[in-house]
Amino acid sequence: MSQNSSTRPFAGFEWAIAWRYLRARKAEGGVSVMTWISLIGISLAVFALIATLAVRSGFRSDFIDTILGANAHVTIYEANYSGGVRKGIIDYEAMAEKVRGVEGVTRVAPAIRGQVMASANSRNSGVEVYGETLEDLETLRLVAHPETSAGSLADFNDGVAIGIGVARELGIQAGDYITLISPDGVKTAFGTSPRINDYKVVYIFQVGRSDIDRTRVYMPFAEAQSYFNREGTADELEVSVADPENVDAMRVPLLRAAGERAIIWTWKDSSGSFLRALEVEDNVMFVLMSILVLIASMNIISGLVMLVKNKTRDIGILRTMGLTQGSIMRVFFISGASIGLIGTVIGVVLGSLFALYIDPIFGFVDRMSGGGVWDPNVRYLSRLPAKLELKDVLSAVALSLTLSFVITIFPARRAAKLDPVEALRNE
């Protein structure tokens, strides 16, 4: 079995020897137990990494989706003041028409906005009222097509639409009446008296984000103008664009279309702190999970060191038969790298299945724990999201294989440098 220096790397016999060592029982000088420990460790580490990345991506995606699906991408105000009081947008129809002509704009809706007290069944709750037309409200995706709903949005002109959190807080259902109390009501000779109106709840929606579901009330635009003393004006223009991620590029065109007194506020301005917090958390979690993969990979070193020690006599015999140092190194490199490769594949499969079937898995965990594991009032979203992305899987695979391969080199080189004479003499 004499080999010379022309033997091609990773020849068949090198794979055969490596595979035999991996399968060897302890009585034969193998380290099958350590092999299994290393394999399981790598698999669980990669599984945890992919699961974490998937939940991270899903959380960011759902968080942004609920922002964009129930809110304007851009809000346009007008610096129109008289006597120190903002008068809103007077010629809002003309401004809306100009903004609609901007390339990339998909929706423009004049809106009235105000904060009031809602009351029903002797319960009170602070809410934010949005005055919009039925046609504009139907273009808000998560309101028109929510996770769950009650009543009919088609009856919007006959009452108001409220979030499911408001309905639960006040103990009302579709068809019940809600009382809205505004401190900025009718102006009389004795001052301003509160305005108290009753409205029928015709539609209840759940967009999946707690801070929206528990505060949002939609009122017909004309009624909101009257209720908030905004006759003939609008507080703002709600604008949606085709590419919300690049909304900052739309600032200048929108300002030009809206006029010199226009003020722009984007969804990134209002939610920028959340997004930055998510980015920091993403980076920290990736580093922590990478350390977990590194720790799991270290088991490969332990297994290979034991394997080299147990196979010292075999190494001496193989060297005297003509195997080069390179061949010996590749045999043990294949042994360690195979553990890393197989463990990575198993981890990818488990992590991908977890991300794809997270809803039934989490439902099972929630039932086993008696419910209440996921509180939307704390986490803002109504469920634990997960989004499996190719780049996350590839980054996990690259990290695991790189660490496994690099770590394997050191015990493999140690095996290659063993002197065959000393190896046989010690045996």
Secondary structure, DSSP 8 states (H G I E B T S, - for coil): ----TT--TT-HHHHHHHHHHHH--GGGT--HHHHHHHHHHHHHHHHHHHHHHHHHHHHHHHHHHHHHHHS-SEEEEE--EETTEE--BTTHHHHHHHHHTSTTEEEEEEEEEEEEEEEETTEEEEEEEEEE-HHHHTT-HHHHS-SEEEE-GGGGGGSEEEEHHHHHHHT--TT-EEEEEEEEEEEETTEEEEEEEEEEEEEEEE-SBHHHHTTEEEEEHHHHHHHTT-TT-BSEEEEEES-GGGGGGGHHHHHHHH-TTEEEEEHHHHHHHHHHHHHHHHHHHHHHHHHHHHHHHHHHHHHHHHHHHHTHHHHHHHHHTT--HHHHHHHHHHHHHHHHHHHHHHHHHHHHHHHHTHHHHHHHHHHHTTS-SS-HHHHSBSS------HHHHHHHHHHHHHHHHHHHHHHHHHHHT--HHHHHHH-
